[in-house]
Every structure is written in structure tokens, then in C-alpha cells.
Amino acid sequence: MNASRGLTWAGAGVGAGLAAALVYRLARPGAESLPALETAAHVDLERYQGRWFEIARYPAPWQRCCAKNTTAEYALRRDGSVVVENRCTTAAGRVIVARAVATVADAATNAKLKVKFNPFLPAGDYWIIDRDAEYRYAVVGEPRRRFLWVLSRTPSLDDATFAHIRARLTERSYDPQRLERTPQDGG
């Protein structure tokens, strides 16, 4: 796929996704009715960068076209921001790419980021709420608990690790029953 097609999808898909998220936000009780969402104590962005495979997610409007092989690639810039490149494969076999830039919103932990896919739209919350000490997996969410992603450095996670993550989600007022597994080739 050429870069302009990927950027076109990113703009259109993210625009539609943000519109859907706004409607969802207006229809759902606010974060004020939920306990404060704790993040990972600290995230070393140097160690966090690189490729992550999506293992599971809450359904998100902008990911409806993604059938398998969803990944996120993070690259740290000199200014401290992070370049984000999300990829997935559609049911028809097309690879779709969305690009963004993330900035640190909490320098004390580096666990709260703001991600911006379109310069004309507001940035979204990207909070790293859990991670393995060795950066083998990470869990990303946001304070209203509308969105959630379980990421791994490998295309699959063993059952015990996934069960551990699901149990910890309950502690954070997430509903693990809403998680949808993401098929990964080779996983």
C-alpha cells in the first residue's frame, strides 16, 4: 500500500472513530463515576519503543475493518515525543496503516500519553495501565474505560499470562468479558 492511501485511511478512519467516540462519550456515564485509573508506576520509553502485537482489545469503531495482524510500532524522537504506526490486515487481505504522534502527559511516570492522529482533531488519552517488568506485555487504556488494548512483543501470550492480565483488569474497573482476541498469523 502506498503512503498516501495509508494517510488517507488514517485521516478518514480516525475522524470517523473520533466522531463515534464522541457519541459514545455523550451516551456513557463519565469517568467521575469510576475510581481513578492507576497507571504503571514508570514506563521507560526507550524500552517501550519497537513493535507490539495486539493480543486483544475492546471493540473500537475505527478498528472495525481490522480482521487480523494488528500491530503498533513506537519510535522515540529526540524531542521526547513518540512516532506511532498502527497496522492491521482487513478480511480482504489489505494492509491498513495509521500514523500518529504521542507526547508524554505525565513526565513523572511516562505512563500517560496523548496521541494525535490528525493535527486538526484533539489528542486522545493513551495510558499504559500495566506492563511486564521485562516489557514483554503492556496493557493500554484510558480513564473512562471505553477503550483497552492488550499488547505483546510476540504474536501470542500464554494462557496463564493472559488470565493474569484479565484478573488485573477487573481490579481496575474494566470488564474483561468485553475483550476480543485479535488473530495474529504465527500466533
Secondary structure, DSSP 8 states (H G I E B T S, - for coil): --HHHHHHHHHHHHHHHHHHHHHHHHHS--GGGS------S---HHHH-EEEEEEEE---GGGTT--EEEEEEEEE-TTS-EEEEEEEE-TTS-EEEEEEEEEES-TTTS-EEEEESSTTS--EEEEEEEE-TTSSEEEEE-TTSS-EEEEESSS---HHHHHHHHHHHHHTT--GGG-EE---TT-
